[in-house]
Amino acid sequence: MSSITHGPEIIARSMTSATRGSGSGYAHGNLWQYHPRSDRHSKIACWSIFFDLMVRNGLIAHHVRAGKVSFGINHEMRDFRHDRRKDLDLVVCKRSEPRTVASIRSFADMADAYLIALDDEQAAMLGALPPIPLTGVQTALLAIEAKAAMTEFGKARPRLYDELNSSHLTIHGDTDSTIAAGFAMVNRAETFVSPLRNPWNVGANPAVVTKHNQPRDASSVVEKLAQLPRRSSTGDTGFDAFGIIVVRCANDGGPVELLEDRPAPQRGEVLHYDSFLERIETLYESRFSGIR
């Protein structure tokens, strides 16, 4: 099994490309790298995580190649006890009937739809994967929820915590054996051009630029997310796996950078991206090795 990871690099590179998006949040003809009313950043993150799980060639990848397992997006999970409902960004599931969502029929289609940017080596890796169809979801094995804290960190901390906390509660309220994986991207940029604070054409008008107090702002979010409950066995409450990356995204058209210094979790720590992937793979092997 390969220990090399590509996801964080893919996320940063892909978010460097600004898009016009759709809906009222993208009025005035602006292009945005990040928009709070878009799910593009979440879909890029989840796609990248699944890509890493495939190219690392563990049991999940073997089950996909054998036609036993595939993936679904925007899958609604429901907490049976409390009737909470939540749409999960991406789930790994037992393969069911193929489906199409907004012209997406496969894992490769999803990369095209969300403008996921791969280097030559990664593009070759994707091309070497078998066709992975988007499928209906009957049994979710792994459910991934991805969130971002990019600006207004005082508001973002409690909101992000509550949204992610409700995620693992809903996943395990639906199916306790499902691996609940949470992922967060935290921004350490010193400035940020917020789409919500610039409701006009920013090419024709001066942009309102928000200033951050870094690294304190990013550190405060990472510290809050580290308080999310994590569980070590089924029957407990919490995420089965959780990972955090830190980026620099000013949302002004400049490159989005992946940052490895603190407050980013360090290699070997439980919230580091590599530890996150390893835990997903370990839990999958222990819970789902008998899938037929």
N, C-alpha and C positions, 0 to 999 in steps of 0.2 A: 504494500500500500504506500503510495506516494505521500510525503509529508509537506510537499510544496503547496502553498496556497496562492490563489490569484484574485480572490474576491475583493478585498479592500482596494487593490490597485484598479480593478475593473470598475468599481463603484466610482472612485474619484475621477478616472478618465472619462467615464460615461457622463457624469454630471457636469463636466467641463463644457459639454455641448449644450447650448441654450435652445429651447424649443418654444414655439408659439402656443402649443397646447390647445385646449378647447374649453368652452364654457365662459361664463361671465367673469371668472377670475383672470382670464387672459385678454381682457378688453384692451383697447387703445393700441393694438398692434405691437406690443412689447414682446421680446424674447426673454425667457427666464431660465436660468440654470436650476433654480429651486423655486417652487411655488407651493405654499401651504395648502392650497385647495386642489392640488394634483397628487396622484398616487404614483407618479413616475419614479420618484426616488425610492419608494418602498418596493416597487416591482423590480427596479434595477438591483436593489440589495438582495431580494429573495432569489432572483435569477442567478446572481453571482454565487450565492451560498450553494444552491443546487448544482451549479456548474462545478464548484470545487468538490462537492461530494461525488460527482460523476468522474472527474479526472483523477481523484485520489484512488478510485478503483476498489473501494471497500464493498461490503455486502450490499449496500443500497445500489451501487452501480451494477453489481452482478445480478440483482433482482430485476433491475430495469432492462439489462441486456437479455435476460431470460424471458422477458415479456410478462413478468409477474406484477410489476410495479410501474407506475407512471406518475404524472403530476396533475394537479388541478389548481385553478386560480379563482379568487373571489368566492371561496367556498363558505357557505354559512354553517357555522356550528352553533348548537343550542345547548345551553345548560339545562339538563333535564329537571333538576331540582328547583331552580329559580326561574326557568324559562327566559334566561338571558340569551340574546342572539348576537353573533359577531361574525362579520365576513373576514376570513383569513386571507392574507395576501397570496400565499402559496402553500399547498399541502402536497406531501408525498403520500400516495395512496395505492391500494390494490387497483390494478388496471381494470377499467370498466369500459363502457361504450365511449368511443371517441366523440368529442364535441368541439364546437367552434365558438369562440368568444371574440367579438369585434375583429374578425378575420384571422385570429390566432388559432392555429390548429396543432401547433407543435412547439417544442422548446426552442427550436431555431426561429420560428415565426415570432416568438416573444422577443427575442433579441432584436429583430428588425423593427418590431412595433415600438419598442421603448428606446431605440437608438443606442443600444448597448455597444460600447466601443472596445474592441478586442485588438491586441497586437497580433502580429503575424503568427506567432507560436500559439496563442490562444485560439485564433481563428482556425488553425489547423487542428487543434484539439477538438473544437466543436465539430468540425467537419468529419472527424474520425469517430464521433459518437454515433450510435445507431439512431434511427428516427425515434423520437420520444413524443408520442402523441399527447395532446391535451385531452384529458379524460374526465368523464363524470366521476363523482366521488361517492363511494358507498362506505368504504372503510378508510379513515384517515390514519396513517401510521406516524407521520411527522407533520406538524402544523407550525408554520413560521409567521411571526408577526414582526414587521420592521417599522421603526419610527425614527424621527429625526428631531433634534433640538438645534435650530439654526440661529435664532435671535430671540429677543424678549425673554431672556432666560428665567427671570423671576416668575413669569406666567407659565413658561414651558415646563419647569420642574414638576409642579404638582399635576399638571395636565398629563404629561408624559407618564408619570408614575401611575396615575389612575387608569389611563388607557391600557398600559401594558399589564397592570395587575388584573384588570378585568379579562385580559386575553387568556392568561393561563387558567383562571377560574372557569371561564366558559369552555375552553378546550377540555379540561379534565372533568367538568360537569357533563360534557357530552360523552366522552370516552376516556376513562382514567388511564388506559394504557398508551394513548397517543402521546408521542414525545412533543411537549410544548417548548418551542424554541423562540426566544425573544432576541431581537437585535436592535441596537440603537446606534445612530450616527450623531455625533456631537460636534458642533462647529466651534473652532477656536480662532476664527478670523477676528481681527481687531475692528473691522467695519463691515457693514452689511447693507445692501440696497433691498429693502423689503417691498415686495409687490403690493402689499396692503397699504403701505405708507406712500406709494407712488401711483395713485390712480389716474394717470395721464400718460401720454407718450413721452417716455424718458429720453428719447432722442431729440425731441423738440423743446424739452423743458429741463431745468436743473433737477437732478435727482436728490431726494431726501436721503441722506446717508446716516444710518444708525451707528453710533460708536459703542463698542463693547469694552468691558474691563477684563482684559485677558491677562493671564490664564485663569483668573478667579471665576469668571462666568462659566467657562467650560468645566472647570473643576467642580463647581457646585452641582452641575447636572450629573456628572459622572458619580459623584458621591451619593446623590439621591438615588440614582439607578442601582447602585451597589446595594441599596437597602431592600430592593425587591426580593420577595421570598423565593428561595430556590429549594428544590426538594431532592432528596437522595434516593427515594424509592417511591413506587406507586402507593397510593393511599394517603400520601402527605400532600401538603399544599405548596405550590410554587412552580417556577419554571424548572424544566428538566435541564435546559441549557440556556445560557445567556451570554451574549457577546457585545462588545462596544468597540467602535472605531472612532477616531478623532480626525477631523479634516479641517482645512482652511478654505472656506468658501465665502468670498465677499459678495457673491451674486451680482457682480458687475461685468461679467464676461471674461474675467481673467481665469487662469487655470485653477482647478480645484486640486488641492494638494492633500495627500495622505500624511498625517503627522504621527510619529512614533514615540516622541518624548511625552512625559507626563503632562497633562493628566490621562493620556492614553494608557490603558492597561498594558503592563509589560509582559514579555514572553514568559510563560510559566505560571502566570497568574490566572485565576479561574475565569476572569472576564475577557482575557485576551482572545482574539479571533481564532487562533490555532487551537486553544483549549476548548473553545466553543464547538469547533468542528469535531475534534477528537471525542468530546462527550456525546455528541449526536451519534457518531459512528459506534461508540461503545454501547450506548443504550439500544440502538437499533439491533445490533448483533445479539444482545442479551434478550430482547423482547420478541424479535421477529425472524429469527433464523429459520423457523419451521414453516415459513410461508410457502405455499404450494400454488 
